[in-house]
């Protein structure tokens, strides 16, 4: 359990350092998305090892699911907004074709 919590702290620390060191916003998004996934799963694994799948374990699964499911959606929306700011309007491939 202590190893899993140590991995979670190390993963979050690496994500924070990477976020602070990277220069572009797109590069920072990669570390942000890793922060949504790696650390919380290690904490969840430590919680399940200690508490098993009781009430607390199921609450932990629900909490990590609430982080993991909308996390990639938020990162993707942020990346699309960044691309729109940098390159203008984004058109789908079907909209670009004129027949």
Buried (B, 14 or more C-beta within 10 A) or exposed (E): EEEBBEBBEEBBEBBEEBBEEBEEBEEBBBBBBBBBBBBBBBBBBBBBEEBEEEEEBEEBBEBBEEBBEEBEEEBEEBBEEBEEEEEEEEEEEEEEEEE
